[in-house]
Amino acid sequence: MRDLVDMWGNTRMVVLTAMCASLYAAILIPFKVLPIIPGVTEFRPANAVPVVCSFLFGPAGAWGAAIGNVIGDFFGGIGPGDMFGFAGNLLYGLIPYKAWEALSDGDPVPRTAGGWMAFLTVVLLASAACALVIGWGINLLGFVPFRVLGNVILLNNSVTSIVLAPLLLSVIYPRVKRAQLRYCDILPHRRVKPRAVRRVGLCIVAVATIGGMVVGNLLSNGSLHLPFLPQADLVGGTGAAAVGFGLVPVIALLLVGVALL
């Protein structure tokens, strides 16, 4: 995660962050009129943008996703849940390029069966991490149950990115590579952990996201109970305390995994 700090010392990366944020927000805003959960989320074809920008611009894509999401939220109503939207989208833009580096040395433009498998794995992990953090945070505030919001975000992110991101990358990535505007061209001396460590981190991220989505749904629908909470723990029918406390260890594990990528 050192990349997220170091990139602010590079003018080109800062400019790319602004471009990614502007593009993400510009596509998010028109679709605010197509809400899935009013005031919380909507149909978002823009969700392919953080994945594409992550593969192209690395940490600039991550910050661009987080900042662009906040800009988009201004047009749908700002609230306390937006801090979780910022964190979830930061991970959504951070995990793709980090996970890809742990899996492959090739370009993130899937052409072979192995490339597609790696690409789908990366997109699903990033989508699940975003869904886990936002679903947990919004449920913790007592607004929307995890079993609803977490699954909607996971589906919204993953389907859009799987369909649109490969098409966009096949057109854009070769041009950005020739122009030497990829993050690895702009930050050639950035510090990278040994691949073995990064793969351990990737495994931890996978365990945390998959396990977190399963546990979050079980806690949210009442199939799983925490022994130190009353079984009737419901805040407006959301089970805020159960999901809030129950997913804290999973969120911590996710952050450890991301730190190792």
C-alpha positions in Angstrom: 0.0 0.0 0.0 3.1 2.2 -0.1 2.1 3.1 -3.7 -0.9 5.0 -2.4 1.4 7.5 -0.5 4.4 7.6 -2.8 2.4 8.5 -5.9 1.5 11.9 -4.5 5.1 13.0 -5.1 4.7 12.5 -8.8 2.9 15.2 -10.8 1.8 12.9 -13.6 0.3 10.5 -11.2 -1.6 13.3 -9.5 -2.9 14.4 -12.9 -4.0 10.9 -13.7 -5.8 10.7 -10.4 -7.8 13.8 -11.3 -8.6 12.3 -14.8 -9.7 8.9 -13.4 -11.9 10.6 -10.7 -13.4 13.0 -13.3 -14.2 10.1 -15.7 -15.7 7.9 -13.1 -17.9 10.7 -11.7 -18.9 11.8 -15.2 -20.3 8.4 -16.0 -21.8 7.8 -12.5 -23.8 11.0 -12.4 -26.2 10.4 -15.3 -27.2 7.0 -14.0 -28.3 8.4 -10.6 -31.8 8.4 -12.2 -31.8 4.6 -12.3 -31.6 3.7 -8.5 -31.5 0.1 -7.4 -31.6 1.0 -3.7 -32.8 4.7 -3.6 -30.3 7.0 -1.9 -27.7 4.2 -1.7 -26.8 2.7 -5.0 -27.9 2.7 -8.6 -27.3 0.9 -11.9 -23.6 1.7 -12.5 -22.0 0.9 -15.9 -19.3 3.2 -14.7 -18.1 0.4 -12.4 -15.8 -0.8 -15.2 -13.8 2.5 -14.9 -12.0 1.8 -11.6 -10.9 -1.7 -12.9 -9.6 -0.3 -16.2 -7.9 2.7 -14.5 -6.4 0.4 -11.9 -4.7 -1.8 -14.6 -3.5 1.3 -16.5 -2.6 3.8 -13.7 -2.3 1.7 -10.6 -2.6 3.8 -7.4 -3.9 6.8 -9.4 -6.8 4.6 -10.4 -7.4 3.6 -6.8 -7.5 7.2 -5.6 -9.5 8.2 -8.7 -12.2 5.6 -7.9 -12.5 6.7 -4.3 -12.6 10.5 -5.1 -14.8 10.0 -8.1 -17.3 8.0 -6.1 -17.5 10.9 -3.6 -18.1 13.4 -6.4 -20.9 11.2 -7.7 -22.4 10.9 -4.3 -22.8 14.7 -4.2 -25.5 14.3 -6.8 -27.4 11.6 -4.9 -27.1 13.0 -1.3 -24.1 13.0 1.0 -24.3 11.1 4.3 -22.2 9.2 6.9 -22.3 6.1 4.7 -20.1 7.9 2.1 -17.0 7.3 4.1 -17.5 3.6 3.6 -18.1 4.2 -0.1 -14.8 6.0 -0.3 -13.0 3.1 1.4 -14.7 0.4 -0.6 -14.0 2.2 -3.9 -10.4 2.7 -2.9 -10.0 -1.0 -2.5 -12.0 -1.6 -5.7 -9.4 0.5 -7.6 -6.4 -0.9 -5.7 -6.9 -4.6 -5.7 -7.0 -5.3 -9.5 -3.5 -4.1 -10.4 -2.0 -5.4 -7.1 -3.6 -8.8 -7.5 -2.7 -9.0 -11.2 1.0 -8.3 -10.4 0.9 -11.2 -7.9 -0.6 -13.6 -10.5 1.1 -12.6 -13.8 3.9 -10.7 -15.5 1.8 -10.3 -18.7 -0.5 -7.5 -19.8 -3.9 -7.4 -18.2 -5.7 -8.0 -21.5 -7.2 -11.5 -21.3 -6.7 -13.5 -24.5 -6.0 -17.1 -23.3 -8.0 -19.3 -21.0 -5.4 -18.8 -18.3 -5.5 -15.0 -18.8 -9.3 -15.0 -18.6 -9.2 -17.1 -15.4 -6.8 -14.7 -13.8 -8.7 -11.7 -15.0 -12.0 -13.0 -13.6 -10.4 -13.9 -10.3 -9.0 -10.4 -9.9 -12.3 -8.6 -10.8 -14.4 -10.8 -8.5 -12.0 -10.3 -5.6 -12.0 -6.5 -6.1 -15.8 -6.5 -6.5 -16.3 -8.6 -3.3 -13.9 -6.5 -1.3 -15.8 -3.3 -2.3 -19.1 -5.0 -1.5 -17.9 -6.3 1.8 -16.6 -3.0 3.1 -19.6 -0.9 1.9 -22.2 -3.5 2.9 -20.6 -3.8 6.3 -20.4 -0.1 6.9 -23.9 0.8 5.7 -25.4 -2.1 7.7 -23.4 -1.0 10.8 -25.1 2.4 10.5 -28.5 0.6 10.4 -29.5 1.8 6.9 -29.6 -1.3 4.6 -29.1 -5.0 5.5 -25.9 -6.5 4.3 -27.8 -9.4 2.7 -29.3 -6.8 0.3 -26.7 -4.1 -0.3 -23.6 -6.4 -0.2 -25.0 -8.7 -2.8 -26.3 -5.9 -5.0 -22.8 -4.2 -5.0 -21.1 -7.5 -5.7 -23.3 -8.2 -8.7 -23.3 -4.7 -10.0 -19.5 -4.4 -9.9 -18.6 -7.8 -11.2 -21.0 -8.1 -14.1 -20.3 -4.6 -15.4 -16.5 -5.0 -15.1 -16.5 -8.5 -16.6 -18.5 -7.4 -19.6 -17.0 -3.9 -20.3 -13.4 -3.9 -18.8 -11.9 -6.4 -21.3 -13.3 -4.5 -24.2 -12.0 -1.2 -23.0 -8.6 -2.6 -22.1 -8.2 -4.3 -25.5 -8.5 -0.9 -27.1 -6.9 1.4 -24.6 -4.1 -0.6 -22.9 -1.8 -1.0 -26.0 -2.0 2.8 -26.7 -1.3 3.7 -23.1 1.6 1.2 -23.1 3.1 2.7 -26.2 2.8 6.2 -24.7 4.5 5.0 -21.6 1.8 6.3 -19.3 1.2 3.2 -17.3 2.0 3.4 -13.6 4.9 1.0 -14.0 6.4 3.4 -16.6 5.8 6.5 -14.5 7.0 4.9 -11.2 9.7 2.5 -12.4 11.5 2.4 -9.1 8.6 1.8 -6.8 9.1 -0.7 -4.0 7.6 -4.1 -4.7 7.3 -7.0 -2.3 8.6 -10.5 -3.2 6.1 -12.4 -5.3 5.8 -15.1 -2.7 4.7 -12.5 -0.1 2.2 -10.9 -2.6 0.7 -14.3 -3.3 0.2 -14.9 0.4 -1.5 -11.6 0.6 -3.7 -12.5 -2.4 -4.7 -15.7 -0.6 -5.6 -13.8 2.5 -7.7 -11.3 0.5 -9.5 -14.2 -1.2 -10.3 -15.9 2.2 -11.4 -12.6 3.7 -13.7 -11.5 0.8 -15.3 -14.9 0.2 -15.6 -15.7 3.9 -16.8 -12.2 4.7 -19.6 -12.3 2.1 -20.7 -15.7 3.4 -20.6 -14.7 7.0 -22.1 -11.3 6.4 -25.1 -12.9 4.7 -25.6 -15.5 7.4 -25.4 -12.8 10.2 -27.7 -10.5 8.3 -30.4 -13.1 7.7 -30.2 -14.5 11.2 -28.8 -17.9 10.3 -25.7 -17.1 12.4 -25.7 -15.6 15.8 -23.0 -14.0 17.9 -23.0 -15.5 21.5 -22.5 -12.2 23.2 -25.4 -10.5 21.5 -29.2 -11.1 22.0 -30.6 -13.2 19.2 -33.2 -10.5 18.7 -30.5 -8.0 17.7 -32.2 -5.9 15.0 -32.0 -2.2 14.3 -34.8 -1.5 11.8 -34.6 -5.1 10.7 -31.0 -4.8 9.6 -29.1 -6.7 12.4 -26.7 -3.8 12.6 -24.8 -4.9 15.7 -24.5 -8.5 14.6 -23.1 -7.6 11.2 -21.1 -4.7 12.6 -19.3 -6.7 15.3 -19.2 -10.0 13.4 -17.4 -8.7 10.3 -14.7 -6.7 12.1 -12.2 -9.5 12.2 -12.9 -10.2 8.5 -12.3 -6.6 7.6 -9.1 -6.6 9.6 -7.9 -9.7 7.8 -8.8 -8.1 4.4 -6.6 -5.1 5.2 -3.7 -7.4 6.2 -4.0 -9.2 2.9 -4.1 -5.9 0.9 -1.1 -4.6 2.8 0.9 -7.7 1.7 0.0 -7.4 -2.0 
